[in-house]
Each structure stands twice: as C-alpha cells, then as structure tokens.
Amino acid sequence: MIEPADMPLRTSLMFALVGAMSVGFANLSLLLNSVGFYQMAKLLMSPFVAAVEMLWLKKRFPAPALACIVVVLTGVGIVTVSDVTVNGPGLAMAALFIVMGGSQQILCGHLQNVLQLQSHQLMSNTSFLQGMILMIVGPFVDKLASSKWVLEWEVSVPGVEMLALSCLLAVAVNGTQYLVLGRFSATSFQVLGHAKTLLVLIGGWLLFDDPINPRKALGMALAFLGMIGYGYFASRPVPSGPSAAAAALQNLETHKGPDLTAAPKRPSTESGSSAALDGGYKPSTSAELDLEQPLLSWAARSGAGPTRKLRDEEAVVPGRTW
C-alpha cells in the first residue's frame, strides 16, 4: 500500500529548484557546446559526485573502486567524445550542469535516507513544484534557444502524441532514478548511467547495423571491465580506521607472549617455599623497592597486576632462578 508522506516545504522547494536547474543547464549546455564537449561534461559529473559524497557525506570508497571509475570514464570517453569545441558561455553552462546535476542526484538519495522516505514519496512531494518552476522558466529558455515563443508552436496530432509519450517516459525515468538513488549511492548511479551508453551502442549495432570500429570496441571493453571491477570492489565492506585499529589491538592481546610486566618470581628461603606460592617475593631492600615501584605501578594501571597467582606449571622450585 502506498502511503503519503509530508516533507518540509523549504526542503521540497530546495530540491525542486536544484532539479529544475539541472534540467535547464543540461539543455543549455547541449545548446551552446558541441556534442563531444557535452559528453565530456557528463563524464566529469562522476568524479564531482564521488568527491562530494566523500567530503560531505563522509562515504568511504575502496581505492580499487575509485580506480575502476577512472577506467569506466576512460572507456566511455573513447566511445563518445570526438570533437571538442570550447567557448566561454558553453563552458559556464557545462560547469553549472555538472554542479546542479550532481547535487540533484546526491540530494535525491540523501533526503530519502534522512527523512525516511520512499522514492515515490519524494517524487510526489517535489514533482509538482519542479514542474511549476520549469513551466515558468521554460518559455524564456525556449525563446533563447529557438527564437520563438512556445505559443507559436503549431499543434498537430503527431506532435501531441510525441509530447505525451515524452512525458510518460520522463515519469518512468524519474521514478527509476529516485528508486536507484534511494538504495545506492550517487556514484554507483553514475556508473550505472554509463552502462546505458554501452547498451545504446550495442542496441544500435544489433538492431540498425550501426558499425562499431576498433576504437569504439576498445572503449566499450574498458568501460565494461571497469563496471565489473567497480561492482566487485564497491560491494566489499570498507573497515573504518578505529575499528581496524581495535581489531588489530584485540588480535595482539589474543596472541600476546609471556607477561613481562608482572613482578619476577623468586624462590623463598623458607622451608616449603610457601611465600613464593602465595604471590611472589617482597623486595628485601629499599633500593629494590625504588627500582621496581614504577614498573609495578604501570602494570597495575594496564591491568596486569603483580599479584597474579601462579599456575601449577609456574610453581617455584627452590634453588632455580626464574
């Protein structure tokens, strides 16, 4: 049963605004840049997301997993990045696209975890606000991009059909995105998103006979191997520093050698050696006392008391030095 959940209005507005800006800056980046530079900006979103998750959310990634991300980005870059043309406005839009797109993905998972929301609950609380923001800003962006207002669009049946299909696909994509980000990290979502690129290329080759040259094949192989490696290393638990140190200390205590902090046992000169068996010798001179007192005090503080009773095999034999 789907249960509704409320979010603070301020949080909903913040997330909706970030999501709307990520969509807007993505379109502006594609408008002002070449396809190659746009693809490069999408690749740079992965290290941005990983860095923010490590610095802000204090997430830990194994070093091999980070290396596999580099392999994935290299492979996808070989496949998708061809012509790279840079200009000032396009560079600014690409930078904003990276920041806002990555922030939207991080917040999507973070808010679900903090507010204990399910993916559909977060989506129902923010989609309307995000849609209203885009409805207000969208016509001005369209005017900037096409030099036409949206009301000048000629309505036709095929156009309305494609518009409705696009809206349905957008709902499905957003629902899947929220679901994945609620369960996995934004970095894992980025790696999964690059798998989509490989599936598109493979689908084009199988369905439409699109050629795959050796360069694309090399890039796809690198990306595929990197994804497998990331999935393996990212699924392994990463021990934290204090826990690892505590485990090492416990292991050291378990396998420690003889107790060198306890007071040495000396044979008693009394008959029967009863004094030795009752807990060790007593210093006979003040010099011995002054020499042993610091060591005994430290042993008492560390838990290795000097009055430990001897085991049967440690019984003092008269005339033998221990």
Backbone as numpy.savetxt, mean C-alpha at the origin, in Angstrom:
# Nx Ny Nz CAx CAy CAz Cx Cy Cz
-29.33 -7.67 1.72 -30.17 -6.47 1.72 -29.30 -5.22 1.72
-29.62 -4.29 0.84 -28.84 -3.06 0.74 -29.35 -2.06 1.76
-28.49 -1.66 2.66 -28.86 -0.71 3.70 -28.23 0.64 3.40
-29.01 1.72 3.48 -28.43 3.06 3.26 -27.55 3.46 4.43
-26.64 4.35 4.16 -25.74 4.87 5.20 -25.48 6.34 4.91
-25.44 7.11 5.96 -25.22 8.55 5.83 -23.74 8.89 5.97
-23.34 9.91 5.24 -21.98 10.45 5.34 -22.07 11.91 5.76
-21.04 12.41 6.43 -21.02 13.85 6.72 -21.05 14.64 5.41
-21.86 15.68 5.38 -22.04 16.45 4.14 -20.72 17.03 3.66
-19.90 17.50 4.59 -18.62 18.09 4.20 -17.72 17.06 3.53
-17.71 15.84 4.06 -16.91 14.77 3.47 -17.44 14.39 2.10
-18.76 14.33 1.97 -19.36 13.99 0.67 -19.03 15.04 -0.38
-19.10 16.31 -0.01 -18.78 17.39 -0.95 -17.31 17.34 -1.35
-16.43 17.08 -0.39 -15.00 17.02 -0.70 -14.72 15.90 -1.69
-15.26 14.71 -1.44 -15.00 13.58 -2.33 -15.61 13.83 -3.70
-16.83 14.38 -3.74 -17.47 14.65 -5.03 -16.68 15.68 -5.82
-16.15 16.69 -5.16 -15.37 17.72 -5.85 -14.08 17.14 -6.41
-13.40 16.31 -5.62 -12.16 15.68 -6.10 -12.47 14.76 -7.28
-13.55 13.99 -7.19 -13.91 13.10 -8.29 -14.27 13.86 -9.56
-15.00 14.97 -9.42 -15.36 15.77 -10.59 -14.12 16.38 -11.24
-13.19 16.87 -10.42 -11.97 17.45 -10.98 -11.11 16.40 -11.65
-11.10 15.17 -11.14 -10.32 14.12 -11.79 -10.86 13.83 -13.18
-12.18 13.81 -13.33 -12.78 13.59 -14.66 -12.50 14.77 -15.58
-12.67 15.98 -15.07 -12.45 17.16 -15.91 -11.01 17.30 -16.36
-10.07 17.14 -15.44 -8.66 17.30 -15.81 -8.18 16.16 -16.71
-8.79 14.98 -16.59 -8.43 13.89 -17.51 -8.81 14.25 -18.94
-10.01 14.79 -19.12 -10.44 15.19 -20.46 -9.62 16.36 -21.01
-9.31 17.33 -20.14 -8.50 18.46 -20.59 -7.08 18.02 -20.92
-6.54 17.07 -20.17 -5.20 16.57 -20.48 -5.18 15.87 -21.83
-6.21 15.08 -22.11 -6.28 14.42 -23.41 -6.51 15.42 -24.53
-7.21 16.52 -24.24 -7.48 17.54 -25.26 -6.22 18.33 -25.62
-5.42 18.68 -24.63 -4.28 19.57 -24.85 -2.97 18.85 -25.11
-2.91 17.55 -24.88 -1.67 16.79 -25.06 -1.82 15.76 -26.17
-0.69 15.27 -26.61 -0.71 14.15 -27.53 -1.11 12.88 -26.78
-1.52 11.87 -27.53 -1.95 10.62 -26.90 -0.79 9.99 -26.14
0.43 10.10 -26.68 1.59 9.53 -25.99 1.85 10.17 -24.65
1.76 11.50 -24.59 2.00 12.18 -23.31 0.86 11.92 -22.33
-0.36 11.80 -22.85 -1.49 11.47 -21.97 -1.29 10.09 -21.34
-0.83 9.13 -22.14 -0.56 7.79 -21.60 0.57 7.83 -20.58
1.57 8.66 -20.82 2.67 8.77 -19.87 2.17 9.34 -18.54
1.27 10.31 -18.61 0.71 10.87 -17.38 -0.07 9.81 -16.60
-0.79 8.94 -17.31 -1.50 7.86 -16.63 -0.53 6.91 -15.94
0.62 6.67 -16.56 1.62 5.80 -15.94 2.20 6.43 -14.68
2.39 7.75 -14.70 2.97 8.43 -13.54 2.02 8.47 -12.35
0.75 8.18 -12.59 -0.19 8.16 -11.47 0.11 7.01 -10.50
0.66 5.91 -11.01 0.97 4.77 -10.14 2.01 5.10 -9.08
3.18 5.64 -9.43 4.12 6.01 -8.36 3.59 7.10 -7.44
2.76 8.01 -7.97 2.17 9.04 -7.10 1.27 8.39 -6.05
0.43 7.46 -6.46 -0.48 6.80 -5.53 0.30 5.99 -4.49
1.33 5.26 -4.95 2.12 4.47 -4.01 2.83 5.35 -2.98
3.37 6.49 -3.43 4.06 7.40 -2.52 3.11 7.99 -1.48
1.91 8.39 -1.92 0.94 8.97 -0.98 0.48 7.93 0.03
0.25 6.70 -0.42 -0.18 5.66 0.51 0.90 5.34 1.54
2.15 5.38 1.14 3.23 5.09 2.10 3.45 6.25 3.06
3.35 7.49 2.57 3.65 8.65 3.42 2.45 9.06 4.27
1.24 9.01 3.71 0.06 9.49 4.43 -0.64 8.37 5.20
-0.90 7.25 4.51 -1.60 6.14 5.15 -0.67 5.16 5.83
0.65 5.38 5.73 1.65 4.55 6.40 1.56 3.08 5.96
1.22 2.87 4.70 1.19 1.50 4.20 2.60 1.07 3.83
2.85 -0.23 4.00 4.17 -0.78 3.72 4.07 -1.74 2.54
4.94 -1.54 1.56 5.02 -2.42 0.41 6.39 -3.08 0.41
6.44 -4.39 0.17 7.75 -5.03 0.06 8.55 -4.43 -1.10
9.85 -4.37 -0.92 10.70 -3.82 -1.97 10.54 -4.56 -3.30
10.44 -5.91 -3.30 10.21 -6.59 -4.59 8.90 -6.18 -5.25
7.85 -5.87 -4.46 6.58 -5.44 -5.05 6.74 -4.09 -5.74
7.49 -3.17 -5.12 7.74 -1.87 -5.76 8.55 -2.04 -7.04
9.51 -2.97 -7.02 10.29 -3.23 -8.23 9.40 -3.79 -9.34
8.44 -4.62 -8.98 7.52 -5.17 -9.98 6.63 -4.08 -10.57
6.28 -3.07 -9.77 5.51 -1.94 -10.32 6.32 -1.23 -11.40
7.61 -1.05 -11.16 8.47 -0.42 -12.16 8.50 -1.26 -13.44
8.54 -2.58 -13.29 8.53 -3.46 -14.46 7.21 -3.32 -15.23
6.10 -3.26 -14.50 4.79 -3.09 -15.15 4.73 -1.78 -15.92
5.17 -0.69 -15.28 5.12 0.61 -15.94 6.03 0.64 -17.17
7.18 -0.01 -17.07 8.08 -0.07 -18.23 7.42 -0.80 -19.39
6.81 -1.95 -19.09 6.16 -2.71 -20.14 5.00 -1.97 -20.78
4.14 -1.38 -19.96 3.00 -0.64 -20.51 3.48 0.60 -21.26
4.54 1.22 -20.78 5.09 2.38 -21.49 5.61 2.01 -22.86
6.26 0.85 -22.98 6.75 0.40 -24.28 5.58 0.19 -25.25
4.46 -0.29 -24.73 3.32 -0.61 -25.58 2.56 0.65 -26.00
2.33 1.56 -25.06 1.37 2.65 -25.30 2.00 3.98 -25.66
3.19 4.27 -25.15 3.79 5.59 -25.35 4.56 5.59 -26.66
4.16 6.46 -27.56 4.86 6.56 -28.85 5.33 7.99 -29.06
4.47 8.84 -29.57 4.84 10.24 -29.78 4.57 11.02 -28.49
5.55 11.79 -28.06 5.43 12.57 -26.83 5.68 14.03 -27.18
4.63 14.83 -27.11 4.72 16.26 -27.37 4.29 17.00 -26.11
5.16 17.89 -25.63 4.91 18.58 -24.37 4.68 20.06 -24.64
3.67 20.62 -23.97 3.43 22.06 -24.00 3.03 22.50 -22.59
3.10 23.79 -22.35 2.86 24.31 -21.01 1.48 24.01 -20.45
0.41 24.44 -21.13 -0.94 24.15 -20.61 -1.22 22.66 -20.49
-0.75 21.89 -21.46 -0.97 20.44 -21.39 -0.24 19.81 -20.23
0.99 20.29 -19.94 1.74 19.77 -18.80 1.02 20.08 -17.49
0.46 21.29 -17.38 -0.27 21.66 -16.16 -1.52 20.79 -15.99
-2.26 20.56 -17.07 -3.45 19.72 -16.97 -3.08 18.27 -16.64
-1.96 17.80 -17.19 -1.53 16.43 -16.88 -1.15 16.29 -15.41
-0.46 17.31 -14.87 -0.09 17.26 -13.45 -1.32 17.27 -12.55
-2.30 18.12 -12.88 -3.53 18.14 -12.09 -4.32 16.84 -12.24
-4.27 16.26 -13.42 -4.94 14.97 -13.64 -4.32 13.88 -12.78
-2.99 13.87 -12.67 -2.31 12.87 -11.84 -2.69 13.04 -10.37
-2.65 14.29 -9.89 -2.92 14.54 -8.47 -4.38 14.25 -8.13
-5.30 14.76 -8.92 -6.72 14.58 -8.61 -7.18 13.15 -8.86
-6.71 12.55 -9.94 -7.10 11.16 -10.19 -6.58 10.21 -9.13
-5.31 10.39 -8.75 -4.76 9.55 -7.69 -5.42 9.80 -6.35
-5.71 11.06 -6.04 -6.36 11.39 -4.76 -7.76 10.80 -4.69
-8.48 10.82 -5.81 -9.83 10.26 -5.80 -9.80 8.76 -5.51
-8.84 8.06 -6.08 -8.73 6.62 -5.84 -8.34 6.33 -4.40
-7.41 7.10 -3.85 -6.99 6.88 -2.47 -8.14 7.17 -1.50
-8.84 8.28 -1.72 -9.95 8.63 -0.84 -11.10 7.63 -0.95
-11.29 7.06 -2.10 -12.37 6.10 -2.29 -12.21 4.91 -1.36
-11.01 4.37 -1.28 -10.77 3.25 -0.37 -10.67 3.69 1.08
-10.03 4.85 1.31 -9.82 5.32 2.68 -11.15 5.65 3.38
-12.06 6.31 2.68 -13.34 6.66 3.29 -14.18 5.42 3.58
-14.12 4.44 2.71 -14.86 3.20 2.97 -14.37 2.51 4.24
-13.05 2.53 4.45 -12.49 1.88 5.63 -12.76 2.69 6.89
-12.60 4.01 6.82 -12.74 4.84 8.01 -14.20 4.95 8.44
-15.10 5.17 7.49 -16.52 5.35 7.79 -17.30 4.05 7.80
-16.62 2.92 7.57 -17.28 1.61 7.56 -18.43 1.58 6.56
-18.13 2.00 5.33 -19.13 2.03 4.27 -18.85 0.93 3.26
-19.89 0.46 2.61 -19.73 -0.41 1.48 -19.64 0.43 0.21
-19.23 -0.21 -0.87 -18.97 0.55 -2.10 -20.24 1.25 -2.59
-21.37 0.56 -2.58 -22.61 1.18 -3.08 -23.08 2.30 -2.16
-22.75 2.22 -0.87 -23.14 3.29 0.05 -22.35 4.57 -0.21
-21.05 4.43 -0.44 -20.25 5.60 -0.78 -20.70 6.18 -2.11
-20.99 5.32 -3.05 -21.41 5.78 -4.38 -22.75 6.51 -4.31
-23.69 6.00 -3.53 -25.01 6.64 -3.43 -24.94 7.99 -2.72
-23.96 8.16 -1.83 -23.84 9.42 -1.10 -23.11 10.51 -1.88
-22.36 10.14 -2.90 -21.52 11.12 -3.59 -21.83 11.28 -5.07
-22.48 10.31 -5.69 -22.69 10.37 -7.15 -23.56 11.55 -7.55
-24.63 11.80 -6.80 -25.51 12.91 -7.16 -24.77 14.25 -7.07
-24.00 14.44 -6.00 -23.24 15.68 -5.85 -22.21 15.83 -6.97
-21.52 14.74 -7.29 -20.53 14.80 -8.36 -21.19 15.09 -9.70
-22.36 14.48 -9.94 -23.08 14.75 -11.18 -23.52 16.19 -11.29
-23.96 16.79 -10.19 -24.38 18.19 -10.21 -23.20 19.12 -10.50
-22.05 18.80 -9.90 -20.86 19.63 -10.15 -20.48 19.57 -11.63
-20.47 18.36 -12.19 -20.11 18.22 -13.61 -21.17 18.84 -14.52
-22.42 18.82 -14.11 -23.47 19.44 -14.93 -23.30 20.95 -15.00
-22.80 21.53 -13.91 -22.58 22.98 -13.89 -21.32 23.37 -14.66
-20.26 22.60 -14.46 -18.97 22.95 -15.06 -18.85 22.42 -16.48
-19.52 21.29 -16.76 -19.35 20.62 -18.04 -19.61 21.48 -19.26
-20.70 22.25 -19.32 -20.93 23.08 -20.52 -19.80 24.05 -20.83
-19.19 24.60 -19.82 -18.08 25.53 -20.06 -16.85 24.79 -20.59
-16.63 23.58 -20.09 -15.51 22.79 -20.61 -15.77 22.39 -22.05
-17.02 22.02 -22.35 -17.37 21.68 -23.74 -17.19 22.88 -24.67
-17.56 24.05 -24.19 -17.38 25.26 -25.00 -15.90 25.51 -25.27
-15.06 25.26 -24.24 -13.62 25.44 -24.41 -13.04 24.41 -25.37
-13.58 23.19 -25.33 -13.01 22.12 -26.14 -13.50 22.13 -27.58
-14.79 22.41 -27.78 -15.37 22.30 -29.12 -15.85 23.61 -29.71
-15.74 24.68 -28.94 -16.22 26.01 -29.37 -17.72 26.03 -29.58
-18.44 25.09 -29.00 -19.90 25.04 -29.11 -20.50 24.80 -27.73
-21.68 25.37 -27.53 -22.43 25.10 -26.32 -23.17 23.78 -26.46
-23.47 23.17 -25.34 -24.10 21.85 -25.38 -25.50 21.92 -25.99
-26.18 23.06 -25.88 -27.52 23.20 -26.44 -27.50 23.23 -27.97
-26.33 23.44 -28.57 -26.22 23.44 -30.03 -26.09 22.04 -30.60
-26.05 21.04 -29.72 -25.93 19.66 -30.19 -27.21 19.21 -30.87
-27.09 18.62 -32.03 -28.25 18.15 -32.78 -28.68 16.79 -32.23
-29.87 16.75 -31.68 -30.38 15.52 -31.07 -30.77 14.53 -32.17
-30.34 13.29 -32.01 -30.68 12.23 -32.95 -30.84 10.93 -32.17
-31.53 9.99 -32.77 -31.76 8.70 -32.09 -30.45 7.97 -31.84
-29.55 7.82 -32.83 -28.28 7.16 -32.52 -27.47 7.88 -31.44
-27.53 9.21 -31.45 -26.79 9.95 -30.43 -27.34 9.71 -29.03
-28.67 9.70 -28.91 -29.29 9.44 -27.61 -29.00 8.01 -27.16
-29.03 7.07 -28.09 -28.72 5.67 -27.74 -27.29 5.53 -27.22
-26.35 6.16 -27.89 -24.96 6.09 -27.44 -24.77 6.82 -26.11
-25.51 7.91 -25.91 -25.43 8.63 -24.65 -25.95 7.77 -23.50
-27.08 7.08 -23.72 -27.62 6.21 -22.68 -26.69 5.03 -22.40
-26.13 4.45 -23.46 -25.19 3.34 -23.27 -23.95 3.79 -22.51
-23.48 4.99 -22.84 -22.31 5.53 -22.14 -22.60 5.73 -20.65
-23.79 6.21 -20.33 -24.15 6.41 -18.92 -24.23 5.08 -18.18
-24.82 4.06 -18.81 -24.90 2.74 -18.17 -23.52 2.15 -17.93
-22.65 2.28 -18.92 -21.28 1.77 -18.75 -20.53 2.54 -17.66
-20.79 3.84 -17.58 -20.13 4.64 -16.54 -20.55 4.20 -15.15
-21.84 3.89 -14.98 -22.30 3.39 -13.68 -21.64 2.06 -13.34
-21.54 1.17 -14.33 -20.90 -0.13 -14.09 -19.42 0.03 -13.76
-18.74 0.91 -14.49 -17.31 1.13 -14.24 -17.08 1.74 -12.86
-17.87 2.75 -12.51 -17.71 3.38 -11.20 -18.03 2.41 -10.07
-19.08 1.61 -10.24 -19.41 0.63 -9.21 -18.30 -0.38 -9.01
-17.71 -0.85 -10.12 -16.59 -1.78 -10.01 -15.38 -1.12 -9.38
-15.12 0.12 -9.75 -13.98 0.84 -9.18 -14.13 1.00 -7.66
-15.29 1.40 -7.21 -15.52 1.58 -5.78 -15.38 0.25 -5.04
-15.87 -0.83 -5.67 -15.81 -2.14 -5.04 -14.37 -2.61 -4.88
-13.57 -2.45 -5.93 -12.17 -2.88 -5.87 -11.37 -2.02 -4.89
-11.58 -0.70 -4.93 -10.83 0.19 -4.04 -11.22 0.00 -2.58
-12.43 -0.48 -2.31 -12.81 -0.74 -0.94 -12.16 -1.98 -0.37
-11.68 -2.86 -1.24 -11.08 -4.11 -0.77 -9.57 -4.13 -0.91
-9.05 -3.46 -1.92 -7.61 -3.44 -2.16 -7.10 -2.01 -2.08
-5.79 -1.87 -2.10 -5.19 -0.54 -2.05 -5.29 0.12 -3.42
-5.11 1.44 -3.43 -5.15 2.17 -4.69 -3.98 1.78 -5.59
-2.86 1.40 -4.99 -1.72 0.95 -5.79 -2.05 -0.34 -6.52
-2.70 -1.28 -5.83 -3.13 -2.52 -6.48 -4.15 -2.23 -7.58
-5.01 -1.26 -7.35 -5.98 -0.87 -8.38 -5.27 -0.33 -9.61
-4.21 0.42 -9.42 -3.44 0.93 -10.55 -2.84 -0.20 -11.37
-2.26 -1.19 -10.68 -1.69 -2.34 -11.39 -2.78 -3.09 -12.14
-3.93 -3.26 -11.51 -5.05 -3.92 -12.18 -5.53 -3.12 -13.39
-5.48 -1.80 -13.28 -5.88 -0.96 -14.41 -4.97 -1.13 -15.62
-3.69 -1.37 -15.38 -2.78 -1.60 -16.51 -3.05 -2.95 -17.16
-3.61 -3.90 -16.41 -4.00 -5.18 -17.02 -5.09 -4.95 -18.06
-5.93 -3.95 -17.84 -6.98 -3.61 -18.82 -6.36 -3.24 -20.16
-5.25 -2.51 -20.12 -4.58 -2.13 -21.37 -4.13 -3.35 -22.15
-3.58 -4.33 -21.44 -3.14 -5.56 -22.11 -4.33 -6.32 -22.69
-5.44 -6.36 -21.96 -6.61 -7.07 -22.46 -7.17 -6.39 -23.71
-7.12 -5.06 -23.76 -7.58 -4.35 -24.95 -6.72 -4.70 -26.15
-5.41 -4.75 -25.97 -4.51 -5.10 -27.07 -4.72 -6.54 -27.52
-4.87 -7.45 -26.56 -5.09 -8.86 -26.93 -6.45 -9.03 -27.62
-7.48 -8.32 -27.12 -8.78 -8.39 -27.76 -8.77 -7.84 -29.17
-8.04 -6.75 -29.39 -7.92 -6.21 -30.74 -7.22 -7.16 -31.68
-6.23 -7.90 -31.16 -5.52 -8.87 -31.99 -6.40 -10.08 -32.31
-7.18 -10.55 -31.34 -8.01 -11.72 -31.56 -9.26 -11.41 -32.39
-9.88 -10.28 -32.15 -11.17 -9.98 -32.78 -11.05 -9.19 -34.07
-10.06 -8.29 -34.14 -9.97 -7.39 -35.29 -8.66 -7.52 -36.06
-7.88 -8.53 -35.73 -6.61 -8.80 -36.43 -5.66 -7.61 -36.38
-5.68 -6.87 -35.28 -4.70 -5.79 -35.12 -3.31 -6.40 -34.94
-2.33 -5.90 -35.68 -0.99 -6.50 -35.59 -0.31 -6.19 -34.25
0.47 -7.13 -33.77 1.30 -6.95 -32.58 2.74 -7.16 -33.00
3.48 -6.06 -33.09 4.88 -6.14 -33.51 5.75 -6.60 -32.35
7.03 -6.91 -32.62 7.92 -7.38 -31.53 8.04 -6.38 -30.38
7.98 -5.09 -30.67 8.06 -4.09 -29.59 6.88 -4.21 -28.64
5.67 -4.30 -29.20 4.49 -4.45 -28.35 4.52 -5.78 -27.60
4.97 -6.83 -28.26 5.04 -8.13 -27.60 5.99 -8.10 -26.40
7.13 -7.41 -26.57 8.08 -7.29 -25.46 7.46 -6.51 -24.30
6.81 -5.40 -24.61 6.18 -4.61 -23.55 5.09 -5.37 -22.83
4.27 -6.11 -23.59 3.21 -6.89 -22.96 3.77 -7.99 -22.07
4.85 -8.63 -22.51 5.46 -9.68 -21.69 6.02 -9.11 -20.39
6.70 -7.95 -20.49 7.23 -7.32 -19.27 6.11 -6.94 -18.30
5.06 -6.34 -18.84 3.95 -5.92 -17.98 3.28 -7.13 -17.33
3.12 -8.20 -18.09 2.47 -9.39 -17.55 3.31 -10.02 -16.44
4.61 -10.13 -16.65 5.49 -10.68 -15.62 5.50 -9.79 -14.38
5.52 -8.47 -14.60 5.49 -7.55 -13.46 4.21 -7.68 -12.65
3.08 -7.88 -13.32 1.81 -8.04 -12.60 1.80 -9.32 -11.78
2.32 -10.40 -12.35 2.39 -11.66 -11.59 3.29 -11.48 -10.37
4.45 -10.85 -10.57 5.35 -10.63 -9.44 4.75 -9.73 -8.38
4.04 -8.68 -8.80 3.42 -7.80 -7.81 2.35 -8.53 -7.01
1.54 -9.32 -7.70 0.51 -10.08 -6.99 1.10 -11.03 -5.97
2.25 -11.64 -6.30 2.88 -12.58 -5.36 3.47 -11.86 -4.16
4.27 -10.83 -4.41 4.96 -10.16 -3.30 4.01 -9.29 -2.47
3.02 -8.66 -3.11 2.10 -7.81 -2.35 1.18 -8.61 -1.45
0.95 -9.88 -1.78 0.08 -10.71 -0.94 0.79 -11.27 0.27
2.11 -11.16 0.31 2.86 -11.67 1.46 2.84 -10.63 2.57
2.70 -11.06 3.83 2.67 -10.08 4.94 4.01 -9.41 5.11
3.98 -8.11 5.44 5.19 -7.33 5.67 5.32 -7.11 7.17
6.33 -7.73 7.84 6.48 -7.52 9.28 6.90 -6.10 9.59
6.29 -5.55 10.61 6.67 -4.20 11.05 7.95 -4.25 11.84
8.58 -3.09 12.01 9.86 -3.03 12.70 9.82 -3.54 14.12
8.94 -3.02 15.02 8.92 -3.48 16.40 8.60 -4.96 16.54
7.68 -5.48 15.70 7.33 -6.89 15.79 8.50 -7.76 15.40
9.23 -7.35 14.35 10.38 -8.13 13.93 11.45 -8.13 15.02
11.68 -6.98 15.65 12.67 -6.91 16.72 12.25 -7.75 17.91
10.95 -7.73 18.25 10.47 -8.53 19.37 10.62 -10.02 19.09
10.33 -10.41 17.83 10.49 -11.82 17.48 11.95 -12.25 17.57
12.85 -11.37 17.11 14.27 -11.70 17.19 14.73 -11.81 18.64
14.24 -10.91 19.51 14.61 -10.97 20.92 14.08 -12.23 21.58
12.83 -12.59 21.25 12.27 -13.80 21.81 13.04 -15.03 21.35
13.44 -15.03 20.08 14.23 -16.15 19.58 15.57 -16.24 20.28
16.17 -15.08 20.58 17.44 -15.06 21.28 17.30 -15.58 22.70
16.19 -15.19 23.36 15.96 -15.66 24.73 15.72 -17.17 24.75
15.05 -17.68 23.71 14.74 -19.10 23.67 15.99 -19.94 23.50
16.95 -19.44 22.70 18.15 -20.20 22.41 19.38 -19.65 23.12
19.17 -18.99 24.25 20.32 -18.40 24.93 21.17 -19.47 25.58
22.40 -19.16 25.82 23.35 -20.08 26.42 23.28 -20.05 27.92
24.36 -20.47 28.57 24.40 -20.48 30.03 24.22 -19.09 30.59
23.63 -19.00 31.78 23.40 -17.73 32.46 24.70 -17.23 33.05
25.29 -16.23 32.39 26.58 -15.71 32.84 26.43 -14.60 33.85
25.21 -14.17 34.12 25.01 -13.07 35.06 24.81 -13.54 36.48
24.55 -14.83 36.66 24.32 -15.32 38.02 25.64 -15.39 38.78
25.56 -15.32 40.10 26.76 -15.38 40.93 27.41 -16.75 40.81
28.71 -16.83 40.69 29.39 -18.12 40.57 29.20 -18.97 41.83
29.11 -20.25 41.61 28.93 -21.18 42.71 30.29 -21.71 43.16
30.56 -21.64 44.45 31.81 -22.12 45.02 31.53 -23.24 46.02
32.38 -24.19 46.08 32.18 -25.27 47.06 32.35 -24.75 48.47
31.52 -25.25 49.37 31.61 -24.84 50.77 32.65 -25.67 51.48
33.27 -25.07 52.44 34.28 -25.78 53.25 33.63 -26.54 54.38
32.30 -26.30 54.59 31.61 -27.01 55.65 31.30 -28.43 55.19
31.15 -29.29 56.12 30.87 -30.68 55.81 29.47 -30.78 55.21
29.33 -31.65 54.19 28.02 -31.84 53.55 27.72 -30.81 52.49
28.52 -29.76 52.39 28.33 -28.71 51.37 26.92 -28.16 51.38
26.31 -28.02 52.58 24.94 -27.53 52.67 24.82 -26.08 52.28
25.85 -25.28 52.56 25.79 -23.86 52.20 25.72 -23.67 50.70
26.50 -24.47 49.94 26.49 -24.34 48.49 25.15 -24.75 47.90
24.56 -25.79 48.43 23.29 -26.26 47.89 22.14 -25.33 48.22
22.30 -24.46 49.25 21.23 -23.56 49.64 21.21 -22.26 48.85
22.09 -22.10 47.88 21.98 -20.89 47.07 23.28 -20.23 46.78
24.42 -20.85 46.85 25.69 -20.25 46.44 26.44 -19.71 47.62
27.64 -19.21 47.34 28.52 -18.73 48.40 28.22 -17.30 48.73
28.75 -16.83 49.87 28.66 -15.43 50.26 30.05 -14.83 50.22
30.17 -13.61 49.74 31.50 -12.99 49.70 32.11 -12.97 51.09
33.35 -13.39 51.13 34.02 -13.48 52.42 34.74 -12.21 52.79
35.00 -11.35 51.83 35.72 -10.10 52.12 34.95 -8.94 51.53
35.25 -7.74 52.03 34.61 -6.53 51.49 35.04 -6.26 50.06
36.25 -6.67 49.70 36.72 -6.46 48.32 35.88 -7.27 47.34
35.60 -8.55 47.71 34.75 -9.35 46.85 33.35 -8.76 46.73
32.83 -8.23 47.84 31.50 -7.63 47.82 31.44 -6.42 46.90
32.47 -5.55 47.00 32.51 -4.37 46.14 32.64 -4.75 44.68
33.31 -5.85 44.38 33.52 -6.26 42.99 32.25 -6.85 42.38
31.49 -7.61 43.19 30.36 -8.34 42.64 29.03 -7.58 42.73
28.96 -6.54 43.58 27.68 -5.86 43.78 27.10 -5.27 42.50
27.89 -4.56 41.65 27.29 -4.03 40.39 26.73 -5.11 39.49
27.47 -6.23 39.38 27.00 -7.31 38.52 25.72 -7.93 39.04
25.65 -8.14 40.37 24.45 -8.73 40.95 23.26 -7.79 40.83
23.48 -6.48 40.98 22.38 -5.52 40.85 21.81 -5.54 39.43
22.70 -5.57 38.44 22.22 -5.63 37.04 21.47 -6.94 36.77
21.96 -8.04 37.32 21.29 -9.32 37.13 19.90 -9.32 37.74
19.77 -8.68 38.91 18.46 -8.62 39.55 17.49 -7.80 38.72
17.97 -6.67 38.12 17.09 -5.85 37.30 16.66 -6.56 36.03
17.53 -7.40 35.46 17.23 -8.09 34.21 16.43 -9.36 34.42
16.17 -9.74 35.66 15.35 -10.91 35.91 16.13 -12.17 36.17
17.44 -12.11 36.06 18.27 -13.29 36.31 18.79 -13.22 37.73
17.97 -13.55 38.70 18.34 -13.40 40.11 19.50 -14.27 40.51
20.33 -13.83 41.45 21.51 -14.58 41.85 21.19 -15.73 42.77
19.96 -15.81 43.25 19.63 -16.87 44.20 18.91 -18.02 43.53
19.12 -18.19 42.23 18.49 -19.29 41.51 18.96 -20.61 42.07
18.03 -21.50 42.36 18.41 -22.77 42.94 19.06 -23.65 41.88
19.99 -24.42 42.30 20.73 -25.28 41.40 19.90 -26.49 41.01
20.05 -26.88 39.77 19.45 -28.13 39.34 20.29 -29.29 39.85
19.75 -30.45 39.69 20.47 -31.61 40.23 21.84 -31.76 39.62
21.93 -31.44 38.29 23.23 -31.61 37.66 24.19 -30.50 38.02
23.71 -29.40 38.67 24.58 -28.30 39.04 25.03 -28.41 40.50
24.73 -29.50 41.16 25.13 -29.64 42.56 26.63 -29.51 42.69
27.04 -28.80 43.72 28.46 -28.52 43.89 29.15 -29.75 44.47
30.20 -30.10 43.83 31.03 -31.21 44.31 32.21 -30.63 45.05
32.41 -31.00 46.29 33.54 -30.43 47.06 34.87 -30.68 46.36
35.65 -29.64 46.36 36.98 -29.75 45.78 37.03 -29.48 44.30
35.87 -29.18 43.65 35.86 -28.92 42.20 35.50 -27.47 41.95
36.21 -26.85 41.02 35.99 -25.43 40.73 34.91 -25.29 39.66
33.93 -24.37 39.89 32.83 -24.12 38.94 32.95 -22.74 38.38
